[in-house]
């Protein structure tokens, strides 16, 4: 008969540590109600208990609110003291290892046989109850020492431990509960975590992997939807190893009950405390269970598969679908934040099975989905037939489990070091000083687009005079954002990935004293998921004011604060239907040029491949070659240039024309205007006596901010017949594109027409520079003669920048405007500018 198995889970107590006071929070309150009094939720986050159900199985469930407050309030009850001050420092002549010096409250000096520390120091705070059971006490010490002997990162971790009929002074509420564990967590910006991972990476393999990590956000996938995670969650111990959280320089000064993690086991169950001679039948391997739970405290945590979206944990940064990730795609492949399916850990290193992937549990934080095991574990060896490591989710009675190389290499990828001595981690990044830039309503950060993610920090934020009280708590450390809805419909905002218990509120109104609340939320799930989420119906063009504040748990501390990840998704404006048309109402070419380029453009939604038929209709056969063809617009392509061959002749005459047409657009496109134009083929063999020239002075000026200069060409003499003149810009110390837009076109003078005006586009850059020159020249003519005296005009651009500013290409409006200049040789229309700026 198969032995009964104990499910090794842990209390995922999300004690969000931040650069300041991250206090407990309170109950959610409906929008429009008066602020609630300060009510404690207990330490924020999720809590689990390990229990035996009616069928006699040992399993895991989420703690209710009362259980969570009791578990996380371990410092309030149960007298505690230091029972183990870290790894042994020396060995006596008889071979007994003497422990490191203990706190003054401890009278024990000799402990079990232990390994020297590789660098890590684990200090255990134990209850009086535990100290009365020397066997359990020593077993906790041995379990801690197993990790100390392997991890060389020289930091200190403090863990509260207990064993008996109570858990830190509180009775176990049921005889079915085997134990309770908790791990304090830390949220970091992904960019900071990436930098510290690189700094702690001694091998080229690790450097390659972490260099491919994006610094801004990693893409995650949950239930078919993708998200951008700009923060990463880890255990507080892991954050100390990376230098993101300060090391504990004096563990004796850490308040008893305030450790990085807690572990309590019920003495009513039967354990084998000494694995040296095997595990007796029917007993639970205490050493393996304790070692496993300490592994969670060190960093084996997952946020994958929860009922709401959560930022990736450090372990989740390496969580993928099988075969999806490689060293080359590590940065871009989505991390799996869904329950169920096959999921693997990939760290670009060879494991004990000779591969680079290890199976993971997929049951989510509750172990109620997927394969039925909580996601913070390797895949159960019952399901795979192979034991991956100590972080297996189950342990059979009478079965011994040990740490494997897979466990230690995983911690190595989390930023710990193994074996060889390494320097102490660098100090944590400095905390922000002063209030954040968007502390005040008038200085709100502007959000753009129908969806996005932004990271900020409310450290140093204040409550502004006249600011409304946001629901659920008085708050006091708010920051502000503005968002203008691009379309009408549903809009959702949340603070998932933030490092503290948030309050989120949305208002309309133009000033702080004239705000109308639209929606507000405290907790996504009351007292359990303490980030915030709200949904409201947005109206296109309306500007909404978004406030993010912190909940007050402790009046002596004030509102919580820290890293903010604000995410939003809303209805997007429907894409403009694609239209295909000619860029000009008419085209002209002088016959001796022998070719013409016809520009066909596509406006609106250019995401699909679309086709249109191009035809030439003519009577004189002056257009030669492919006069009927299909133009193929690839996805994203917005223009095509059709090259036509023109036959020259030596016969004087009025010239010829051809009709160019577009027809049969496909795949949702329609014909724009114009879809039919005239190509004028200009005769250059004879013409009446007349001349063309620029009007006005030969040297003209234009201000850089004017956007264009208008130039006039006049015709004098016999104007009885039509005439054509081609002009072109000529570069001087003013440069094409950077200072002005190259222009070359042909002007048509109708019979008796004496004047034509055209424009040259001027680029308004942000660079301080001298005034610059370029020329515009009349280069060829048909039916007229270019004046020798006035065939060229010199244009001087007057600079308007006193000092260099930002690159105009970084401004979306300027970027789109320059594309209109370059491709269409015109200023953008308002609707086109608004559409492409919002893309």
C-alpha positions, -999 to 999 in steps of 0.1 A, spaced: 0 0 0 13 34 -9 22 55 22 0 85 30 17 117 17 21 150 35 15 181 13 43 206 19 28 240 14 36 273 29 18 303 41 21 329 13 19 358 37 24 387 13 41 411 38 50 436 12 83 452 22 90 486 7 113 516 12 95 529 42 66 517 63 43 492 47 16 489 73 -14 467 75 -46 478 58 -84 478 62 -116 466 48 -129 478 15 -158 502 15 -183 510 -12 -180 541 -33 -199 570 -19 -198 559 17 -180 579 44 -144 569 52 -142 539 75 -124 540 108 -89 524 107 -95 487 109 -67 462 108 -67 436 81 -37 420 98 -5 418 78 -15 421 42 -16 391 19 -26 355 16 -23 328 43 -25 291 42 -28 263 67 -18 226 63 -46 204 75 -60 168 75 -94 166 59 -123 142 67 -108 115 44 -76 115 64 -56 133 37 -32 161 45 -38 190 22 -36 228 20 -63 255 20 -64 293 22 -67 308 56 -97 328 65 -94 363 77 -93 354 114 -67 327 108 -46 351 88 -46 377 115 -37 351 141 -9 336 120 7 369 110 4 383 145 29 358 158 49 386 176 20 393 199 20 360 217 44 332 228 76 342 246 106 339 222 144 339 223 173 333 200 179 296 199 204 296 171 227 325 161 240 311 129 264 285 114 292 270 135 325 289 135 350 263 148 354 226 159 367 215 193 395 190 197 370 162 202 353 170 168 323 187 183 312 218 163 306 248 186 278 271 174 282 308 168 276 330 198 240 332 208 219 360 221 221 368 258 188 350 266 202 317 255 219 293 279 227 266 254 262 265 240 266 231 225 244 219 196 242 192 171 270 183 147 268 210 120 285 220 88 306 252 85 287 280 68 296 288 31 285 324 38 248 324 46 238 329 82 203 318 94 193 330 129 164 312 145 140 328 170 123 301 190 95 300 215 100 288 251 77 259 241 102 249 214 132 252 237 116 227 260 118 201 232 155 198 225 150 172 198 127 195 177 150 225 184 180 207 171 161 195 141 152 230 132 189 240 136 201 211 114 176 221 86 187 257 87 224 246 86 218 225 55 211 257 35 239 276 53 265 250 42 255 254 5 248 292 0 279 314 1 261 348 -1 272 365 31 238 378 44 218 371 75 182 357 76 160 356 107 133 329 110 108 325 138 102 288 146 79 269 170 69 234 178 42 223 202 5 223 208 3 261 200 17 282 172 35 312 187 12 312 217 -21 306 199 -37 271 199 -40 254 166 -77 259 158 -82 223 148 -65 190 155 -63 184 118 -38 212 113 -2 200 108 14 234 106 15 270 95 42 288 77 47 324 64 72 342 43 77 380 42 79 393 7 96 422 -11 86 439 -44 113 455 -66 113 473 -99 123 448 -125 151 472 -137 166 471 -102 163 433 -98 179 428 -133 209 451 -124 215 431 -91 212 398 -109 238 409 -134 261 421 -105 257 387 -87 263 366 -118 299 351 -120 295 330 -151 291 339 -188 260 317 -190 242 337 -163 254 370 -178 240 360 -211 206 351 -196 202 382 -175 215 405 -202 185 394 -223 160 403 -196 142 435 -205 149 463 -180 114 479 -182 90 449 -182 86 412 -189 56 399 -207 35 375 -188 5 354 -199 -26 346 -178 -56 328 -192 -48 338 -228 -42 375 -220 -8 391 -219 4 416 -193 35 437 -188 51 431 -154 73 460 -144 79 447 -109 91 414 -95 81 399 -62 106 379 -41 111 367 -5 127 393 18 156 369 22 161 369 -15 160 407 -16 187 408 11 209 384 -10 206 407 -40 212 439 -19 178 452 -27 169 451 10 194 459 37 212 430 54 206 424 91 239 436 107 228 428 142 202 400 145 201 404 182 184 438 176 156 422 155 124 421 175 115 385 185 86 376 163 96 399 135 117 375 114 118 372 76 96 341 79 79 318 104 74 281 107 52 264 133 45 226 135 19 208 156 34 184 180 3 162 179 15 146 147 42 120 146 77 129 132 111 113 127 136 140 138 168 121 129 171 111 92 206 96 96 192 61 100 163 65 76 127 75 82 106 52 103 74 38 87 44 59 94 64 90 105 70 123 87 106 134 79 108 165 101 141 175 86 128 174 51 97 194 60 116 221 78 143 223 51 115 226 25 98 254 44 131 273 48 135 269 10 103 290 6 117 316 29 148 318 8 128 324 -24 109 294 -38 77 314 -42 52 318 -71 23 341 -79 13 320 -109 -23 308 -113 -41 331 -89 -77 343 -92 -65 377 -102 -34 389 -121 -3 394 -100 32 405 -108 57 377 -115 78 364 -86 115 357 -90 108 320 -96 81 330 -121 107 350 -141 119 315 -152 85 299 -157 76 290 -193 57 266 -214 78 236 -224 102 243 -253 92 280 -254 123 296 -239 159 295 -249 189 317 -242 180 337 -273 143 342 -265 145 344 -227 137 381 -227 108 380 -250 90 347 -243 59 353 -220 61 340 -185 32 317 -175 9 332 -148 -20 308 -155 -29 276 -136 -29 243 -155 -12 230 -185 25 221 -186 49 245 -171 87 244 -167 115 262 -151 143 272 -175 176 288 -164 199 280 -193 218 255 -172 220 217 -173 200 199 -145 204 165 -130 184 150 -158 207 164 -185 182 189 -198 176 227 -193 139 224 -182 124 211 -150 86 206 -145 67 228 -122 34 224 -102 5 242 -118 -22 244 -92 -20 281 -85 -15 296 -50 -43 275 -36 -34 242 -51 -70 240 -63 -65 240 -101 -41 225 -126 -23 194 -112 -36 201 -77 -3 212 -62 5 247 -52 26 265 -79 55 273 -55 69 238 -60 85 214 -85 62 189 -102 51 162 -78 73 131 -83 41 110 -80 30 125 -113 64 124 -132 81 93 -116 112 114 -109 122 134 -79 134 169 -88 143 183 -53 134 192 -18 108 216 -31 86 187 -42 50 194 -31 44 161 -12 63 139 11 53 103 18 53 88 53 85 69 60 102 86 30 134 106 31 137 138 9 169 158 5 182 190 -13 194 183 -48 215 202 -73 183 213 -90 173 232 -58 206 250 -54 209 259 -90 175 275 -89 185 296 -59 216 305 -78 194 318 -107 175 339 -81 207 358 -73 223 337 -45 258 324 -48 270 288 -42 302 273 -29 330 299 -34 333 329 -12 317 361 -26 317 397 -14 289 411 5 260 425 -17 261 462 -26 239 484 -4 203 488 -16 194 515 -41 189 549 -24 154 557 -14 137 585 -33 141 619 -17 115 646 -16 79 642 -29 74 624 -62 69 646 -93 32 638 -95 25 644 -58 1 673 -65 -30 673 -86 -17 700 -109 14 680 -117 -3 647 -125 15 623 -148 -4 619 -182 -12 584 -193 -17 579 -231 -35 553 -251 -62 527 -246 -39 504 -226 -6 505 -208 15 501 -177 35 527 -158 57 524 -127 61 551 -100 69 555 -64 48 572 -37 77 575 -12 76 610 1 41 617 -13 18 640 7 -19 648 10 -27 681 -7 -48 708 9 -84 704 -4 -78 669 -17 -109 647 -14 -108 618 11 -106 586 -10 -129 557 1 -119 531 27 -92 551 45 -81 587 50 -49 579 32 -24 607 31 3 597 5 -14 602 -28 -1 606 -63 -21 617 -94 -24 607 -130 -45 621 -159 -60 599 -187 -81 610 -216 -104 583 -229 -96 576 -266 -131 560 -271 -163 554 -252 -167 521 -234 -154 501 -204 -121 511 -188 -103 492 -161 -75 504 -139 -56 484 -113 -25 486 -91 -14 449 -95 23 446 -90 25 475 -65 44 469 -33 19 481 -8 -19 481 1 -33 506 -23 -64 527 -26 -75 537 -61 -100 564 -71 -111 580 -104 -126 615 -107 -136 640 -133 -131 677 -129 -107 704 -138 -95 714 -103 -89 698 -69 -119 714 -54 -143 705 -82 -138 668 -85 -166 643 -90 -158 607 -80 -165 581 -107 -152 550 -91 -130 538 -63 -116 506 -48 -95 494 -19 -89 457 -23 -94 434 -53 -105 408 -29 -113 422 5 -84 418 29 -68 391 7 -55 408 -25 -48 443 -12 -39 459 -45 -68 478 -61 -89 474 -92 -119 494 -106 -139 495 -138 -161 523 -151 -177 535 -183 -155 561 -200 -167 587 -225 -144 595 -254 -125 627 -250 -132 630 -213 -102 635 -190 -102 614 -159 -81 621 -128 -67 590 -111 -55 590 -75 -34 562 -60 -31 564 -22 -21 540 6 -43 525 33 -37 534 70 -34 505 94 -14 521 121 -20 558 129 16 561 142 29 550 108 4 567 85 -6 556 50 13 529 32 36 538 3 61 524 -20 65 512 -56 34 517 -78 25 497 -109 -5 513 -125 -21 492 -153 -50 502 -175 -70 488 -204 -100 505 -221 -120 505 -253 -98 516 -283 -112 537 -311 -121 515 -341 -94 517 -367 -102 539 -397 -111 518 -427 -83 516 -452 -86 538 -483 -63 537 -514 -59 567 -536 -36 588 -557 -15 613 -538 -21 641 -563 -51 652 -584 -29 653 -615 6 644 -626 29 660 -653 60 649 -670 81 665 -697 86 641 -725 124 643 -726 125 630 -689 113 596 -703 98 584 -670 73 594 -644 68 582 -608 31 580 -597 26 580 -559 -4 558 -546 -11 560 -509 -30 540 -483 -46 557 -453 -64 544 -422 -60 508 -410 -29 495 -427 -25 463 -407 -37 439 -434 -23 429 -468 -45 446 -495 -44 448 -533 -56 474 -558 -56 474 -597 -37 502 -615 -45 510 -651 -34 535 -678 -59 546 -705 -44 565 -734 -49 571 -772 -13 581 -782 6 552 -767 31 575 -750 30 555 -718 48 523 -724 56 491 -705 33 476 -678 2 498 -682 -20 474 -661 -8 460 -629 -18 449 -594 -3 469 -565 2 448 -533 3 467 -500 20 446 -473 9 449 -436 20 483 -424 29 496 -459 13 530 -466 24 540 -501 35 526 -535 54 543 -563 44 532 -598 72 538 -624 59 545 -659 81 548 -691 74 578 -713 81 578 -751 98 611 -763 92 624 -798 105 653 -820 72 665 -832 60 699 -820 25 698 -806 3 704 -776 14 673 -758 -6 643 -748 -26 630 -718 -33 596 -702 -59 587 -676 -47 568 -646 -72 547 -626 -74 526 -595 -100 498 -591 -109 465 -574 -95 472 -538 -94 440 -517 -96 428 -481 -117 456 -467 -101 485 -484 -120 510 -504 -111 536 -530 -103 571 -518 -103 604 -536 -89 607 -562 -91 573 -577 -88 586 -613 -63 613 -624 -47 628 -655 -11 623 -665 0 653 -687 29 644 -711 44 678 -719 57 686 -754 91 703 -754 95 709 -791 79 743 -798 63 771 -779 54 809 -782 78 835 -768 73 838 -730 95 835 -699 90 823 -663 108 836 -632 105 839 -594 87 869 -582 101 890 -554 137 894 -542 163 868 -551 170 863 -513 141 856 -490 138 846 -453 115 824 -433 113 817 -395 119 781 -385 86 779 -367 66 791 -397 64 755 -411 67 765 -447 77 793 -472 54 802 -501 72 811 -534 56 827 -565 65 820 -601 53 844 -628 50 841 -666 54 870 -690 52 873 -727 28 854 -750 5 835 -726 -18 822 -753 -7 785 -748 -2 764 -717 33 760 -703 50 739 -677 80 746 -654 97 722 -630 113 735 -598 135 717 -573 152 725 -539 190 726 -538 208 718 -505 231 744 -490 242 745 -453 205 739 -446 201 701 -448 172 682 -464 148 666 -439 166 681 -409 160 717 -419 135 715 -448 117 689 -470 131 682 -504 107 694 -531 106 688 -569 74 693 -589 60 707 -622 38 737 -623 12 739 -651 3 773 -664 -31 772 -683 -35 795 -713 -34 832 -702 -24 822 -666 4 844 -653 12 833 -618 16 801 -597 24 797 -559 40 767 -543 53 759 -508 85 744 -494 81 728 -460 104 740 -432 113 716 -403 110 732 -368 137 713 -349 149 718 -313 186 725 -320 203 758 -314 222 766 -346 231 794 -370 207 807 -396 210 784 -427 205 787 -465 191 766 -493 181 774 -529 150 768 -550 157 766 -587 136 764 -619 153 735 -636 133 727 -668 104 741 -688 80 732 -715 63 759 -736 83 786 -719 118 798 -712 134 801 -678 147 836 -670 184 838 -666 182 866 -640 154 853 -618 155 815 -621 169 809 -586 158 821 -552 179 818 -520 160 810 -488 175 817 -453 160 799 -424 160 820 -392 167 797 -362 144 800 -331 162 779 -305 183 795 -278 195 761 -266 193 725 -276 160 708 -266 148 672 -268 150 652 -300 118 661 -320 116 624 -331 108 615 -295 76 636 -297 48 616 -314 32 647 -330 65 659 -345 73 623 -356 40 620 -375 43 655 -390 78 647 -404 64 615 -420 38 636 -438 65 659 -450 88 631 -462 62 609 -479 34 632 -489 52 665 -491 24 683 -472 12 693 -438 -10 666 -421 -47 670 -420 -61 671 -384 -79 637 -385 -48 620 -399 -25 636 -374 -47 626 -345 -51 590 -358 -14 583 -364 -3 602 -332 -25 578 -312 -10 546 -328 
